[in-house]
Amino acid sequence: MNKHFDVIIVGAGAAGLMCAMEAGRRGRRVLVLEKAGRAGNKIRISGGGKSNFTNLDVSADNYLSRNPHFCKSALARYTQWDFMDLMRRHGLTWEEREHGRLFCEQGAGAIVDMLLEECTAAGVRFRYDCEIEDIRWKQGFSLYTSQGGYTAESLVIATGGPSIPRMGATDFGLRVARQFGLKSIPFKPALVPFTFPSGFLARVLKPLAGISLEAAVSCNEAGFREELLFTHRGLSGPVILQVSSYWNRGDPIFVNLLPDLDAGDWLKAEQGAYPNRHLKNLLAEKLPRRLAGILCEQLFSDQPLQAFSHRELAHMGATLNGWRLQPSGTEGMRTAEAATGGVDTDELSSRTMEAKKQPGLYFIGETVDVTGQLGGYNFQWAWASGWSAGQVA
Ligand SMILES: Cc1cc2nc3c(=O)[nH]c(=O)nc-3n(C[C@H](O)[C@H](O)[C@H](O)COP(=O)(O)OP(=O)(O)OC[C@H]3O[C@@H](n4cnc5c(N)ncnc54)[C@H](O)[C@@H]3O)c2cc1C
């Protein structure tokens, strides 16, 4: 005999837990089916264990989606302030870091405990280590799982995106969408380090591994100014993760190593004042010495400033303010913090996340084609979309 619930939620991650507690509070009998042995694994590892759970400044501009307006309704109905209120009620506190990013002082696990407490209070039931084998619809949903059969009026898919497959992440959500005839946009790694051709890696990047500096990096329509990190595999750091979400294979990126300066004008002025000064020593005033050395070895030449023509100085300045680099790829889903793509937002109600073609079926969180920038935006989307579905599912 199949056990019956009002709502079945697949996935006990950020969005699924929020949806479960909200639906449970409305008196709905809610069951959460989770493949892993416990809830909230991605929350637990987020923000270096402190979870960057939201941001003080949230708007649709912080999200990538084929329809940039889709996320507005949910984000307006459940805001960062609502999540902070919830945390306050549980005695949790936070620390504000740069760019309005909020981190939980009691650690990421405390956020999972808070959501589970809310779910328990709302009577939500959980099945862990549960594999979904089949989903059918006939005047309601029937789920066949490794732990038996369940039926429900509403089915919420909250299985997240495919980043970090070693944690069990998959494209399950897109497969369910396809089964019900809904379009989706293929997942692509986002918030991920760049890799480079082996020659450039060996000559330029590997010798700089470990160096970090503040830089402005742009790609296509997007530009960010944050920390850049050279690694033995390529480029990383927050500024690189940010632009990676906007990058497509073949696109160059532009790195401004001296974002506060017109580097060409600066070099010319220094040439006038100190003609005998060597370029490397001058660059080392503003950049890490090892980086100044590699730039002189590989791109410029380390001569006294008077040896350069004004044209050469202007050219070097343009490189310092917009070093054109050509990534060969990204580190992929293995290390990506998120994925762009997901269920096409045209298929869903922006108010409830319900599929227009299949009443009773909902998609929330990262399975939907809404991807946040770095800074707590992905969790805010998970809370907001989960909350919205939880009001009606
Ligand atoms: C290393 C790392 C750090 C991050 N740090 C931050 C951060 O600080 N701030 C931020 O905003 N975002 C961060 N993110 C992104 C954030 O974790 C996700 O965007 C967010 O967790 C998405 O929520 P979700 O509920 O949609 O999916 P998830 O939280 O991934 O939850 C999906 C759940 O579904 C389960 N599941 C999957 N498939 C099935 C299946 N077939 N059957 C049953 N269950 C299934 C999974 O086990 C999981 O529990 C980080 C991501 C990573 C990888």
The ligand as a MOL file (V3000), in Angstrom:
LIG
                    3D

  0  0  0     0  0            999 V3000
M  V30 BEGIN CTAB
M  V30 COUNTS 53 58 0 0 0
M  V30 BEGIN ATOM
M  V30 1 C 31.3790 24.4020 -1.9380 0
M  V30 2 C 30.1290 25.2370 -2.0720 0
M  V30 3 C 29.9990 26.3810 -1.3200 0
M  V30 4 C 28.8530 27.1990 -1.4630 0
M  V30 5 N 28.7530 28.3100 -0.7030 0
M  V30 6 C 27.6510 29.1100 -0.8370 0
M  V30 7 C 27.4860 30.2550 -0.0080 0
M  V30 8 O 28.2890 30.5090 0.9140 0
M  V30 9 N 26.4000 31.0660 -0.2380 0
M  V30 10 C 25.4590 30.7550 -1.2060 0
M  V30 11 O 24.4920 31.5120 -1.3540 0
M  V30 12 N 25.5800 29.6410 -1.9510 0
M  V30 13 C 26.6340 28.8140 -1.7910 0
M  V30 14 N 26.7380 27.6870 -2.5490 0
M  V30 15 C 25.6320 27.3600 -3.4800 0
M  V30 16 C 24.4670 26.7260 -2.6720 0
M  V30 17 O 24.9900 25.6790 -1.8790 0
M  V30 18 C 23.3780 26.1950 -3.5960 0
M  V30 19 O 23.0140 27.1600 -4.5440 0
M  V30 20 C 22.1540 25.8010 -2.7670 0
M  V30 21 O 22.5090 24.7820 -1.8660 0
M  V30 22 C 21.0300 25.3260 -3.6780 0
M  V30 23 O 19.9770 24.8890 -2.8640 0
M  V30 24 P 19.0210 23.7230 -3.3780 0
M  V30 25 O 18.1200 23.3980 -2.2490 0
M  V30 26 O 18.4570 24.0700 -4.6810 0
M  V30 27 O 20.0090 22.4970 -3.6310 0
M  V30 28 P 20.9080 21.6890 -2.5730 0
M  V30 29 O 21.1560 22.4960 -1.3560 0
M  V30 30 O 22.0580 21.1870 -3.3680 0
M  V30 31 O 19.9630 20.4930 -2.1620 0
M  V30 32 C 19.5750 19.4830 -3.0480 0
M  V30 33 C 19.2980 18.2390 -2.2350 0
M  V30 34 O 18.6890 17.2640 -3.0530 0
M  V30 35 C 19.2810 16.0110 -2.8310 0
M  V30 36 N 19.1070 15.2100 -4.0390 0
M  V30 37 C 19.7130 15.3560 -5.2440 0
M  V30 38 N 19.2660 14.4290 -6.1040 0
M  V30 39 C 18.3320 13.6930 -5.4400 0
M  V30 40 C 17.5140 12.6000 -5.7850 0
M  V30 41 N 17.5640 12.0790 -7.0180 0
M  V30 42 N 16.6910 12.0820 -4.8650 0
M  V30 43 C 16.6310 12.5940 -3.6030 0
M  V30 44 N 17.3960 13.6340 -3.1990 0
M  V30 45 C 18.2280 14.1780 -4.1190 0
M  V30 46 C 20.7290 16.3400 -2.5230 0
M  V30 47 O 21.3610 15.2800 -1.8200 0
M  V30 48 C 20.5710 17.6000 -1.6860 0
M  V30 49 O 20.4000 17.3140 -0.3210 0
M  V30 50 C 27.8440 26.8410 -2.3990 0
M  V30 51 C 27.9710 25.6660 -3.1340 0
M  V30 52 C 29.0900 24.8600 -2.9770 0
M  V30 53 C 29.1880 23.6020 -3.7900 0
M  V30 END ATOM
M  V30 BEGIN BOND
M  V30 1 1 1 2
M  V30 2 1 2 3
M  V30 3 2 2 52
M  V30 4 2 3 4
M  V30 5 1 4 5
M  V30 6 1 4 50
M  V30 7 2 5 6
M  V30 8 1 6 7
M  V30 9 1 6 13
M  V30 10 2 7 8
M  V30 11 1 7 9
M  V30 12 1 9 10
M  V30 13 2 10 11
M  V30 14 1 10 12
M  V30 15 2 12 13
M  V30 16 1 13 14
M  V30 17 1 14 15
M  V30 18 1 14 50
M  V30 19 1 15 16
M  V30 20 1 16 17
M  V30 21 1 16 18
M  V30 22 1 18 19
M  V30 23 1 18 20
M  V30 24 1 20 21
M  V30 25 1 20 22
M  V30 26 1 22 23
M  V30 27 1 23 24
M  V30 28 2 24 25
M  V30 29 1 24 26
M  V30 30 1 24 27
M  V30 31 1 27 28
M  V30 32 2 28 29
M  V30 33 1 28 30
M  V30 34 1 28 31
M  V30 35 1 31 32
M  V30 36 1 32 33
M  V30 37 1 33 34
M  V30 38 1 33 48
M  V30 39 1 34 35
M  V30 40 1 35 36
M  V30 41 1 35 46
M  V30 42 1 36 37
M  V30 43 1 36 45
M  V30 44 2 37 38
M  V30 45 1 38 39
M  V30 46 1 39 40
M  V30 47 2 39 45
M  V30 48 1 40 41
M  V30 49 2 40 42
M  V30 50 1 42 43
M  V30 51 2 43 44
M  V30 52 1 44 45
M  V30 53 1 46 47
M  V30 54 1 46 48
M  V30 55 1 48 49
M  V30 56 2 50 51
M  V30 57 1 51 52
M  V30 58 1 52 53
M  V30 END BOND
M  V30 END CTAB
M  END
